[in-house]
Each structure stands twice: as C-alpha cells, then as structure tokens.
Amino acid sequence: MAAAKQKGADAVARLDAMQKDLDALDAKVREAQHAVAAATNKIDLEHAQQLLAEANRKASAARQHEHDLQVAKDAAIRKAGFDATKCNGVLGCLDKH
C-alpha cells in the first residue's frame, strides 16, 4: 500500500510539471496563431502555418501524456486502498481521500 501511495504522489508531481509544460505550449500556439494572422505574404503565411501545425502537434501530444499521467495517478490511488480506521465518524474521511 505504501508503494502505491508513493506512485500516486509521484504521479501528482509529474502532473504538476506537465501542466507547466502545457501552459508553455499553449503560449506557443497563441504566438503561432498571431503569426498566421499577421502574415503579410505567402512565404510568411506558410512559415507561420508550419509553426502553428508543429505547436498544435506538440500540444496535442502533451495533452495525451497528461491524460496518461492522470490515469496512472488514479490507478495508484485506487491500488493504495482505503483505510477506514483513520476516519473520525461517518463523514470524517471525506477530506482525507
């Protein structure tokens, strides 16, 4: 049970780091969208579209990775089990698990 709890804690840490990566990738997507909108000729537009496509691909892959981490975290939490001995009354465990 302790190993499962540690896996859950590790997954939470990885999710936090992943959220920072997603925020950075979202900023790159916004920059690329702005570049597409600001393009004044065909070459600039094509380059900006390539940047946007790459930024969207990376953001999509990162979101999939985040989902996979969330699934792993949830599985670790379920595997850790539930210890009702730490509860204080009927509703005492609502905030502990």
N, CA, C and O atoms as a DFTB+ gen file, in Angstrom:
388 C
 N C O
     1  1       0.824      -1.180       0.000
     2  2       0.000       0.000       0.000
     3  2       0.878       1.257       0.000
     4  3       0.537       2.245      -0.650
     5  1       1.990       1.229       0.712
     6  2       2.882       2.389       0.765
     7  2       3.478       2.690      -0.609
     8  3       3.611       3.851      -0.997
     9  1       3.837       1.630      -1.342
    10  2       4.395       1.831      -2.682
    11  2       3.363       2.452      -3.610
    12  3       3.696       3.315      -4.421
    13  1       2.115       2.020      -3.497
    14  2       1.044       2.581      -4.323
    15  2       0.813       4.047      -3.980
    16  3       0.578       4.865      -4.869
    17  1       0.879       4.382      -2.684
    18  2       0.715       5.783      -2.283
    19  2       1.863       6.630      -2.828
    20  3       1.650       7.765      -3.254
    21  1       3.071       6.084      -2.815
    22  2       4.222       6.809      -3.365
    23  2       4.059       7.016      -4.861
    24  3       4.377       8.087      -5.377
    25  1       3.560       5.986      -5.574
    26  2       3.321       6.124      -7.003
    27  2       2.299       7.223      -7.267
    28  3       2.446       8.002      -8.210
    29  1       1.274       7.282      -6.440
    30  2       0.266       8.328      -6.578
    31  2       0.863       9.705      -6.370
    32  3       0.567      10.633      -7.122
    33  1       1.702       9.845      -5.352
    34  2       2.353      11.132      -5.085
    35  2       3.283      11.522      -6.227
    36  3       3.343      12.691      -6.610
    37  1       4.010      10.546      -6.773
    38  2       4.891      10.806      -7.911
    39  2       4.080      11.251      -9.126
    40  3       4.478      12.163      -9.851
    41  1       2.942      10.598      -9.339
    42  2       2.090      10.957     -10.471
    43  2       1.556      12.376     -10.321
    44  3       1.467      13.110     -11.305
    45  1       1.203      12.767      -9.108
    46  2       0.725      14.134      -8.874
    47  2       1.830      15.139      -9.207
    48  3       1.565      16.169      -9.827
    49  1       3.057      14.846      -8.800
    50  2       4.185      15.729      -9.100
    51  2       4.415      15.833     -10.605
    52  3       4.667      16.919     -11.126
    53  1       4.328      14.696     -11.302
    54  2       4.506      14.714     -12.759
    55  2       3.379      15.497     -13.429
    56  3       3.609      16.196     -14.415
    57  1       2.157      15.381     -12.894
    58  2       1.039      16.143     -13.454
    59  2       1.245      17.638     -13.275
    60  3       0.946      18.420     -14.177
    61  1       1.753      18.040     -12.121
    62  2       2.029      19.462     -11.893
    63  2       3.063      19.986     -12.895
    64  3       2.896      21.066     -13.462
    65  1       4.117      19.220     -13.103
    66  2       5.139      19.616     -14.070
    67  2       4.564      19.636     -15.487
    68  3       4.895      20.508     -16.289
    69  1       3.711      18.677     -15.779
    70  2       3.101      18.592     -17.103
    71  2       2.216      19.811     -17.361
    72  3       2.155      20.302     -18.489
    73  1       1.538      20.296     -16.338
    74  2       0.674      21.471     -16.505
    75  2       1.509      22.694     -16.895
    76  3       1.070      23.512     -17.703
    77  1       2.693      22.820     -16.331
    78  2       3.575      23.934     -16.707
    79  2       3.997      23.806     -18.164
    80  3       4.045      24.798     -18.891
    81  1       4.302      22.579     -18.592
    82  2       4.662      22.353     -19.989
    83  2       3.498      22.697     -20.907
    84  3       3.689      23.313     -21.956
    85  1       2.291      22.299     -20.513
    86  2       1.113      22.605     -21.326
    87  2       0.879      24.106     -21.425
    88  3       0.517      24.609     -22.489
    89  1       1.081      24.818     -20.338
    90  2       0.926      26.269     -20.367
    91  2       1.906      26.902     -21.356
    92  3       1.547      27.807     -22.109
    93  1       3.143      26.414     -21.343
    94  2       4.151      26.933     -22.271
    95  2       3.787      26.608     -23.718
    96  3       3.942      27.445     -24.607
    97  1       3.305      25.390     -23.947
    98  2       2.907      25.012     -25.303
    99  2       1.698      25.809     -25.773
   100  3       1.622      26.185     -26.943
   101  1       0.762      26.070     -24.884
   102  2      -0.395      26.890     -25.253
   103  2       0.046      28.303     -25.642
   104  3      -0.524      28.903     -26.553
   105  1       1.049      28.826     -24.959
   106  2       1.579      30.145     -25.311
   107  2       2.195      30.118     -26.709
   108  3       2.036      31.066     -27.479
   109  1       2.897      29.031     -27.035
   110  2       3.483      28.907     -28.375
   111  2       2.400      28.808     -29.441
   112  3       2.546      29.361     -30.531
   113  1       1.320      28.111     -29.130
   114  2       0.206      28.011     -30.083
   115  2      -0.376      29.404     -30.323
   116  3      -0.633      29.784     -31.465
   117  1      -0.581      30.161     -29.250
   118  2      -1.123      31.521     -29.403
   119  2      -0.180      32.400     -30.233
   120  3      -0.635      33.176     -31.073
   121  1       1.127      32.281     -29.999
   122  2       2.100      33.047     -30.775
   123  2       2.028      32.672     -32.251
   124  3       2.064      33.540     -33.122
   125  1       1.925      31.371     -32.527
   126  2       1.846      30.914     -33.914
   127  2       0.543      31.377     -34.565
   128  3       0.535      31.749     -35.738
   129  1      -0.544      31.356     -33.820
   130  2      -1.816      31.851     -34.361
   131  2      -1.708      33.328     -34.695
   132  3      -2.219      33.775     -35.722
   133  1      -1.048      34.083     -33.836
   134  2      -0.847      35.509     -34.089
   135  2       0.015      35.712     -35.338
   136  3      -0.252      36.598     -36.150
   137  1       1.048      34.882     -35.480
   138  2       1.914      34.989     -36.659
   139  2       1.139      34.696     -37.937
   140  3       1.362      35.345     -38.959
   141  1       0.236      33.730     -37.889
   142  2      -0.593      33.421     -39.066
   143  2      -1.464      34.627     -39.394
   144  3      -1.577      35.019     -40.556
   145  1      -2.077      35.210     -38.376
   146  2      -2.959      36.357     -38.600
   147  2      -2.186      37.578     -39.096
   148  3      -2.727      38.389     -39.847
   149  1      -0.927      37.713     -38.680
   150  2      -0.141      38.896     -39.037
   151  2       0.657      38.725     -40.327
   152  3       1.290      39.674     -40.790
   153  1       0.636      37.545     -40.904
   154  2       1.422      37.293     -42.115
   155  2       0.962      38.217     -43.243
   156  3      -0.234      38.397     -43.475
   157  1       1.939      38.792     -43.933
   158  2       1.608      39.747     -44.987
   159  2       1.886      39.219     -46.387
   160  3       1.492      39.839     -47.375
   161  1       2.560      38.081     -46.477
   162  2       2.788      37.497     -47.798
   163  2       2.723      35.975     -47.691
   164  3       2.644      35.414     -46.598
   165  1       2.758      35.336     -48.828
   166  2       2.584      33.882     -48.877
   167  2       3.684      33.134     -48.122
   168  3       3.404      32.151     -47.437
   169  1       4.907      33.582     -48.241
   170  2       6.021      32.890     -47.565
   171  2       5.870      32.988     -46.055
   172  3       6.034      31.993     -45.348
   173  1       5.557      34.185     -45.555
   174  2       5.354      34.352     -44.115
   175  2       4.179      33.513     -43.631
   176  3       4.234      32.904     -42.563
   177  1       3.110      33.489     -44.434
   178  2       1.925      32.725     -44.064
   179  2       2.231      31.231     -43.991
   180  3       1.835      30.561     -43.038
   181  1       2.931      30.710     -44.993
   182  2       3.275      29.286     -44.994
   183  2       4.164      28.934     -43.805
   184  3       3.977      27.900     -43.163
   185  1       5.127      29.796     -43.520
   186  2       6.014      29.548     -42.379
   187  2       5.218      29.577     -41.070
   188  3       5.393      28.710     -40.214
   189  1       4.359      30.558     -40.922
   190  2       3.543      30.671     -39.710
   191  2       2.607      29.471     -39.583
   192  3       2.388      28.977     -38.477
   193  1       2.062      29.002     -40.683
   194  2       1.182      27.830     -40.638
   195  2       1.957      26.591     -40.225
   196  3       1.432      25.748     -39.497
   197  1       3.193      26.469     -40.676
   198  2       4.024      25.334     -40.262
   199  2       4.314      25.402     -38.761
   200  3       4.260      24.391     -38.061
   201  1       4.621      26.596     -38.283
   202  2       4.857      26.763     -36.847
   203  2       3.609      26.419     -36.046
   204  3       3.696      25.777     -34.999
   205  1       2.451      26.843     -36.534
   206  2       1.195      26.554     -35.852
   207  2       0.906      25.056     -35.840
   208  3       0.493      24.511     -34.817
   209  1       1.118      24.397     -36.961
   210  2       0.883      22.957     -37.029
   211  2       1.796      22.205     -36.059
   212  3       1.355      21.274     -35.385
   213  1       3.054      22.607     -35.988
   214  2       4.002      21.960     -35.076
   215  2       3.613      22.227     -33.620
   216  3       3.654      21.319     -32.789
   217  1       3.238      23.459     -33.314
   218  2       2.833      23.790     -31.946
   219  2       1.581      23.011     -31.555
   220  3       1.485      22.514     -30.433
   221  1       0.633      22.903     -32.463
   222  2      -0.582      22.127     -32.176
   223  2      -0.269      20.649     -31.988
   224  3      -0.860      19.995     -31.129
   225  1       0.665      20.113     -32.793
   226  2       1.036      18.700     -32.655
   227  2       1.674      18.442     -31.290
   228  3       1.348      17.462     -30.621
   229  1       2.584      19.327     -30.884
   230  2       3.234      19.162     -29.589
   231  2       2.243      19.312     -28.440
   232  3       2.307      18.571     -27.459
   233  1       1.333      20.264     -28.559
   234  2       0.331      20.462     -27.508
   235  2      -0.590      19.247     -27.409
   236  3      -0.959      18.831     -26.311
   237  1      -0.955      18.688     -28.545
   238  2      -1.808      17.500     -28.536
   239  2      -1.097      16.316     -27.883
   240  3      -1.694      15.593     -27.086
   241  1       0.163      16.120     -28.217
   242  2       0.939      15.025     -27.618
   243  2       1.080      15.241     -26.113
   244  3       1.005      14.288     -25.338
   245  1       1.284      16.482     -25.702
   246  2       1.421      16.780     -24.274
   247  2       0.113      16.528     -23.540
   248  3       0.122      16.018     -22.419
   249  1      -1.007      16.877     -24.154
   250  2      -2.317      16.626     -23.520
   251  2      -2.576      15.122     -23.380
   252  3      -3.140      14.674     -22.382
   253  1      -2.158      14.351     -24.385
   254  2      -2.309      12.900     -24.292
   255  2      -1.444      12.355     -23.165
   256  3      -1.874      11.480     -22.414
   257  1      -0.227      12.870     -23.045
   258  2       0.676      12.438     -21.970
   259  2       0.086      12.813     -20.606
   260  3       0.157      12.035     -19.655
   261  1      -0.496      14.013     -20.522
   262  2      -1.132      14.433     -19.276
   263  2      -2.280      13.487     -18.916
   264  3      -2.449      13.115     -17.755
   265  1      -3.057      13.110     -19.916
   266  2      -4.154      12.168     -19.677
   267  2      -3.612      10.834     -19.164
   268  3      -4.153      10.263     -18.217
   269  1      -2.552      10.346     -19.784
   270  2      -1.948       9.085     -19.352
   271  2      -1.450       9.174     -17.907
   272  3      -1.606       8.228     -17.136
   273  1      -0.855      10.307     -17.544
   274  2      -0.404      10.503     -16.168
   275  2      -1.581      10.530     -15.196
   276  3      -1.497       9.988     -14.094
   277  1      -2.673      11.163     -15.609
   278  2      -3.870      11.217     -14.758
   279  2      -4.419       9.812     -14.531
   280  3      -4.804       9.468     -13.414
   281  1      -4.456       9.005     -15.582
   282  2      -4.929       7.621     -15.464
   283  2      -4.022       6.838     -14.512
   284  3      -4.510       6.079     -13.675
   285  1      -2.704       7.019     -14.638
   286  2      -1.757       6.324     -13.760
   287  2      -1.938       6.769     -12.312
   288  3      -1.894       5.946     -11.398
   289  1      -2.140       8.064     -12.103
   290  2      -2.359       8.578     -10.748
   291  2      -3.623       7.978     -10.144
   292  3      -3.616       7.534      -8.996
   293  1      -4.704       7.964     -10.911
   294  2      -5.960       7.409     -10.419
   295  2      -5.832       5.920     -10.090
   296  3      -6.378       5.444      -9.095
   297  1      -5.101       5.194     -10.942
   298  2      -4.892       3.762     -10.689
   299  2      -4.082       3.553      -9.419
   300  3      -4.377       2.646      -8.640
   301  1      -3.065       4.380      -9.200
   302  2      -2.239       4.248      -7.994
   303  2      -3.064       4.545      -6.747
   304  3      -2.913       3.874      -5.726
   305  1      -3.931       5.543      -6.827
   306  2      -4.776       5.877      -5.684
   307  2      -5.730       4.727      -5.374
   308  3      -5.927       4.367      -4.213
   309  1      -6.319       4.155      -6.427
   310  2      -7.224       3.014      -6.203
   311  2      -6.475       1.823      -5.622
   312  3      -6.988       1.125      -4.747
   313  1      -5.251       1.592      -6.114
   314  2      -4.463       0.455      -5.643
   315  2      -4.035       0.642      -4.189
   316  3      -3.888      -0.335      -3.454
   317  1      -3.836       1.882      -3.777
   318  2      -3.426       2.151      -2.396
   319  2      -4.511       1.752      -1.410
   320  3      -4.226       1.492      -0.241
   321  1      -5.728       1.703      -1.866
   322  2      -6.813       1.271      -0.997
   323  2      -7.308       2.375      -0.079
   324  3      -6.886       3.528      -0.163
   325  1      -8.209       1.984       0.789
   326  2      -8.866       2.921       1.686
   327  2      -8.772       2.375       3.099
   328  3      -9.155       1.234       3.356
   329  1      -8.271       3.172       4.001
   330  2      -8.107       2.757       5.390
   331  2      -9.130       3.504       6.238
   332  3      -8.924       4.663       6.597
   333  1     -10.230       2.832       6.555
   334  2     -11.317       3.463       7.302
   335  2     -10.970       3.689       8.770
   336  3     -11.699       4.392       9.469
   337  1      -9.880       3.114       9.245
   338  2      -9.521       3.298      10.649
   339  2      -9.092       4.735      10.938
   340  3      -9.082       5.156      12.095
   341  1      -8.744       5.479       9.912
   342  2      -8.321       6.862      10.097
   343  2      -9.496       7.840      10.065
   344  3      -9.309       9.045      10.235
   345  1     -10.684       7.329       9.850
   346  2     -11.864       8.184       9.768
   347  2     -12.358       8.544      11.164
   348  3     -12.220       7.768      12.110
   349  1     -12.923       9.708      11.271
   350  2     -13.487      10.183      12.524
   351  2     -14.986      10.383      12.304
   352  3     -15.415      11.478      11.941
   353  1     -15.759       9.375      12.514
   354  2     -17.197       9.460      12.294
   355  2     -17.579       9.126      10.863
   356  3     -16.739       8.744      10.048
   357  1     -18.852       9.276      10.581
   358  2     -19.376       8.890       9.275
   359  2     -18.794       9.749       8.155
   360  3     -18.434       9.220       7.104
   361  1     -18.696      11.032       8.355
   362  2     -18.210      11.930       7.313
   363  2     -16.749      12.326       7.508
   364  3     -16.250      13.185       6.781
   365  1     -16.069      11.739       8.446
   366  2     -14.717      12.139       8.792
   367  2     -13.664      11.879       7.734
   368  3     -12.578      12.453       7.820
   369  1     -13.925      11.049       6.747
   370  2     -12.928      10.732       5.735
   371  2     -13.149      11.461       4.418
   372  3     -12.387      11.252       3.474
   373  1     -14.128      12.275       4.330
   374  2     -14.396      12.953       3.066
   375  2     -13.216      13.796       2.598
   376  3     -12.928      13.842       1.402
   377  1     -12.548      14.446       3.497
   378  2     -11.438      15.304       3.083
   379  2     -10.087      14.594       3.102
   380  3      -9.081      15.198       2.731
   381  1     -10.034      13.356       3.515
   382  2      -8.765      12.630       3.608
   383  2      -8.495      11.766       2.385
   384  3      -7.357      11.342       2.179
   385  1      -9.495      11.495       1.575
   386  2      -9.302      10.606       0.415
   387  2      -9.902      11.209      -0.805
   388  3      -9.843      10.614      -1.881
